[in-house]
Amino acid sequence: MSNTEQRPAETTCEHHDEASGTAGRTTLLPYREVPLGGPRAMPVRRSLPQRERSLIGAWCFVDHYGPDDVSETGGMVVPGHPHTGLQTVSWLFTGEVEHRDTTGAHAFVRPGELNIMTAGSGIAHSEYSTPGTTTLHGAQLWVALPESERFVAPGFAHYAPPVVDVDGARVLVFIGSLLGQTSPVATHSRLVGAEVTLAAGASLDLPLEPAYEHGFLCDTGTLTVDGMTAKPGEILHHPTGTTRLTLHAGDAETRLLVLGGEPFGEQIVMWWNFIGRSHDEVVRFREEWQRERADAAQRPGRYGTFPDAWDHTLPAPELPNLRLRSRG
């Protein structure tokens, strides 16, 4: 998914040690609502990155959307656009999205099935909700690639995890390992990603990898962890050092995503759909995209061969009148 904001802010993402007095405690990460393309601009709830926290492990971007009536919002309409230095993780609860990218991959995102695209040195893709989709509901997630892996070759993978019952909870593990389930999907840092559904009023005792920090994204119902409660679109963040937490559902069925990983330990500069390490690098990524989309003679370049099905692509926004900077 693209960040379709016309004036995207520069985001310098870095790992922060827990503030004094908060270590071991769960904190609430709220969301802000942003429009996602389309003739009527489907709204999404963006809870990562934000001022208080930029990353959870290598997870650096979390958009939660729906359930949306496609007849009112126009659905997902995101023409070809570029990415660098990340993996996109697409996860649906309802509906269907058609994906095409410049590796030649053509696939559909369906509920309970993972589509993961590795941008690496550069890729472009498009995403459109299919004509038969009446309701669209899901999450779009980005994973930052570490310095040693951020220029890997682009690629695409699909995985349909088994649905397992754990103490009455419905669990699908799509990345990493949790509750005795392991995904075969390759990542470039240690991560976990899973969908968990709890019956109204139910609880689940969840074993955790203590080297990971975790985020619990509430999708439906209300979720309480460590005395903190989240509503749909909000994330409950818990730092490293914990081996077990209990998830509590409110008075309605509650579905959530578990997102965790080792603290990233690197700084990144994220602007529009690019992840780099400096202002000049992001400027170069943008210039190359603009050249390639404007002139077929420039293709294939960094972003690969555009699919024949594309009749147009997204232009990059103008850069802000300041240098994108990294802090450390």
N, C-alpha and C positions, 0 to 999 in steps of 0.2 A: 504494500500500500504506500502511496505517496503522501508526504506532507504537502497538502495543496494550499497552505496559507500563502497569500500573496506577499506578505512581509514577514517571513519567518525570522525569528530571533536567533542570533548566534547563541549556542549553548555550549559552554565549556563544562564537560563532565569529568568528575574526578571522584575518587574514593575519599570519604571523610570518616575519620575516627568518630566513634560515638561521643556525643557531648558529655561532659562530666555530669554524673548523676543519672544518666539515662541508659547506661550499658545494661543489656539484658532485658530491656523493656520494649514492648510493642508500641509503635507509633502509627498514627493515622495519616495517610497521604491522600488528600482530597483530589478532585479532578477539576479541569476547566473544560468548558464546552467549546469545540471548534467545528467549523463546517468542512465537510469532505466532498468537494466537487459536485458534479451532477447539476441538472437544471434547477433543482430546488435545494441543493446543498444539504445532503444528509448530515445530521449532527453526530459528532462522536465525543466521547468523554475521555480526555487525555489526562492520565494520572502520573505519567513518567515521560520525560524528565520534568522536574520542577525545582524551584529554588532551594528547597530544603534537602532534596535528595535527587541525584542525577542517575544513579545506577543501582540495581539490585543484582549483585554478581555482575555478569556481563549484559544482563537485560537493561537496555538503555531507552526503550520507547514502548509505551503501552497505550493503545487506543481501544476503548470498549464502546461498542455501538449496538443499538437496537434494544428490544425488538422494534423495528421500523416498518411501517406500511409503505411498501415500495411505490404504490400508486400515489402517495402523498409526497414522499421524499425524492423520488426518482431513482432510488437505489444507489448502488456503487457504480460510478462512471469515472474511471481513472485511466486516461489514455497512456501510451508509452511514456515512461519517465525513468531516470537513471538512479542507480545506487552505487555506493562504494563502501568498502571497509566494514561490512555488516552481513548478517543473515536475517532475512525476514521469515517470521513464523506466523502462518495464517491458520486460524482456528475458528470454526463456525459452530454455532448452536442451532441455527435455523437458516435455511436458504441455500443458495448455490452461487459460486463466483467462478467465472472463467478466467484462467491465467494464461498468458503467453509471454515468453521472454526471448532474449536474443541468443540463448544457447540452443534454441529450437524447441524448447519444452512448451507443450500445450496441454494443460491439465485443468481439472475442476476441483475447487475447494468445496467439500461437503461436510456436513456435521459429523463430528467425531473422527475426522481424518485430518492428519497433519500434512500441510504443504510447507516445505522449508526451502528457501532459495538463498544460495550463497552468492553475494555480490563480489566479494574479494576485490580484485583489481578493477572491476567495473562490469555492470550489467544493466539492461533496461528491461522493463516488463510493463504489462497492462493488466488491469483488473476491471471486469464488468460483471455485475450481477446478471444472471441468465434470465431470459424472457419468462420462464416458468416460475420465477421466484416472486412470491407475494409478500413475504416477510423476511427481513434480513436482520441477523442478530449474531454477533461474534466478537472476536478480539483480533487485533493486529499487533504483533510484537516484533521488536528488533533486538538483535543480539550484536553487540560490538565485537569485532574480531581483534585479538591481541596483536601487538606489534609484529611478532614473529610470523603471523598467519594472515595479515590483513591484505596481502596482495596475492592470495591463492587464486587459482583459476575459478571462474564462476561455475555454478552448478545448481541442480534442482533435484529434490528428493520428495517422495511421498510415502506416508506410513499410516496404516489404519490400526491403532492399538486395540488389543482386546479389552472388553469391558469386564471388570472383575468386581465381585462383592467383597468388601472388607468391613466386617462388623455392621452390616446393614447399609454401608455407604457404597455408592456407585463410583468406581475409580477407573480412569483411563490415563495411563502414563505415556506421554508422547515424546518426552526428552529425558534422558538420564534414568535414574533408578529411584523407586519409591515403593514402599509397601510390598516388597517381593517381586515387583514388576520392573523390567528393564527394556528401554527402547533401543533399537539398533541404529538409530539415526546418529550420524556423525556430527559432533560439534567441535569447536576449537578451544573451548575452555570447559571446566567442570561445571555442569548445569543440571537442573531438574525442572521439568514442566509437566503438570498433570491437571486433569479436570476431576473434581470431586463433587458429588451431589449428596446432600444430607436430607433426610426426611425432616419435616417440621418438628422442632424440639429435640432433635437428635444431636449426639456428640460423636466425635471420632478422635481417639488418642493417636496422634500422628508422630511416628519416630522421625527425627531429623538428622541430617549430616551436620555435626557441630561446626565443621569448617565453613559451612555455607551461611550466608544471610538469606532470608526468605521474605517474599512478598505474597500476600494472600489477596487476590483480586476478587471482590464480591461481584457475582454476575446477577443472581436473583436472590430474593429473600433478604435476610440480614445475617451477618456473620460476626461472631464474637470470638476473639482470641486474646487471652491474657488480660481480660477485663476491658478491652477496647472493642467497639462495635463499628462495623462498616456497612454501608448501604451500596446498592449497585453502582459500579464505576469507581468505587474507592478501594484503596489498597491498605492493608495492615502490614507494616514492615516490622520484621523481627531480626535483630543482629545475630552475629555469629556466637558460638559458644553454648547453644542449647541443643540438647539431645531429644527433647520431646515436648510437644505442645498439644493442647486439646482444642479442637475446633467445635464451636457450638452454633447450631442453627437457631434462628428465631422461631416465631410461630407460623412460618410458612416454609415450604421446601426451599432449601438454599443450595445454590450451585456456585462454585468458586474455581479459580485457577490458582494452583500452587506454582510459584516462580522463584527459583533459588539458584545460588551458585557461590563459588568462592569470590570474595571481594576482588574486583577487577584489577586494582592496583596500578592503573595507567590513566593518564589524562587523554581525553579525546576532544576534538572540536567538531560539533555536529551542527550543520546548517543545511536547511531544506532537506534533501534526501542523501546528502553526503556525510560520511564520517571520515575525518582526516586527523592530522596532528598539528596543523599550522594553518594560518590564514592563507599563505601562498599556495599551499597544497589544495585547499578548497577552491580558491580562485581558478587554479588550473583545471580541476575537475569540472567546474562550471563552464569554462571556456571550451573545453573539449566537447562537452555535451552540446553546447550551442552550435559549434561548427558541424558536428556530425548530424544533428537533426536538420540543419539548414542546407547541407550540401551532400548529395549522395556520393560525390567523389571522395569525401572524407571517410566513407564507410567501407568496410568495417574498421572501426578504430577501437578505442578503449571499451566502448559499450556494445560492441558486437554487431551482428547483422540484423537489421530491423525485419520483423515478420512482414510478409506480403499483406497480411490482413490489416496492418496499421495504415490508416489514411491520414493520421496526424499524431503528433506527440506534444507533450507539455513543455512549454518554454520554461527555462529557469527564471525565477524572480531576480530582480535587481539586488545586488549586494548592498548592505547598509553602508553608510558613509563613514565607516570606521574600520579599523583592522580587527578582524576576528582574532581573538587572543586566547591563549591557554595560560592557566595559572598553575603554580606549583610551589 
